[in-house]
């Protein structure tokens, strides 16, 4: 079995009507407590899709309904954000070694020849 990771430009309702029922895994990642995940992830869950997400918006209720075994928590929880931002501002933040491995994997060219340096090299983009 093989899988594909696909970025869908110009995502809208018409595209969602085709994409959601065909999806097996979906990620909904934003800063917990700061941004709301919307109803799209509810539709993914209702169609049997496994979700990877932060605990924000609808993800909180989805995780309660589907159970922790069907929702893969990613990132910090809302009550941890202020402390992590302070740690970062004081220069004390140390990224998880697994995150560094992921960045190296992306840089390896596995996703194509695009230059991801602007995204990966920006430490502020990865603030929790």
N, C-alpha and C positions, 0 to 999 in steps of 0.2 A: 504494500500500500504506500502511496506517496501523497504528500500534502503540498499545497502551495500557500504562500503568504502573498496576499494581493492588496495593493493600495488602490482604492477606488476613487478616482478624481470626480468631482462634481456629484458627490453622493446626494441623492434626493429620494423622495418617496417612491417614484417609479422604479428606481434601481433597487431600493430596499425590498420592494414586493417580490423581486426575483432573487435577490441575494440572501435574505434572511432565512427562508425555508431551506436553502441549500447549504447553509453554513453549519459546521460542526464545532467551531471554536471561535470565540470573539473576545477581543480585549477592549475594555472601557477604562482607561486610565487617565485620571486627572488628580489634582491635589486634593486629598481628602479634606472635607470641610470648607473648601474654597470654591469649588465648581460643582455644578450639578450634572450628573449623568442623566440622560433623558430616557424617553420611553422606548427608544430603539433597542436598548439592551433588554428591556422587558420582553420585547417581541422575539429577540434571539432566544432568551430563556424559555419562552412558551413554545418555541419550535424545537426544543431539546438541545440547544447549543450549550456547550460548556463555556462559562465565562471566566475571564481573567480580568480583575478590576480592583480599583481602590474602593474603600468604604465611603462613598459619597453618593448623594442623590438617591436614585432608584436602586442602586447597587446594595444599599443597606437592607432594604426590604426584600430584594431578590434573594440575597444570601440567607435571610431568615426563612424564606419560603422553600428554597431548593435545598438548603442545608450546606454546611461547610464542605462536605465532600464533593459537591457539584459546583462550587464557586472557589476559584483559586485567588486568594488575596494577594495583591501586589502593592508594595509600598507601605508607607506609614499610615497610621490612623490619625484622625483629626486632632486628638488630644496630644499627639507627639509633634505636630508641625512647628509650633512656636519654639520649642526646645531645639529642634533640628536646625531651624533658621538661625537661631542665636549661635549655635555651635558652628555653623557655616560662616557666619559673619566674623566670629572670633578666630577663624582659620583652624578650627579643631576637627572639622568634618573629614572623615576618612571613608571613601567609597567602599562598598562591599567588594571584595576581590572578584566575586562572580560577575559584578557589573563591569569591571575592567576587562574580564574575559569576553563578555558580550561585545564590548566596544572593539576589541581586537578582532573578533570574528567578523563584525561588520566591515572593518577596515580591510580584511583579507580579500574582499572582492566577491564573496559568495553571493551577494545580492546584485552584482553587476559592477560596471566600471565607474559608476558615479562617485565623485569625490565627496565623501561625507565629513571632511575635516571641519567645516564650519559648524556642523551640528555636534559632532563628537568632541571637538576641541573646546567647545564652549562650556565651561564648568557651570555657568549660571543657568544654562538650560536644564541642568539635571538637579536643580534645587528641589527638594521635596516641599 
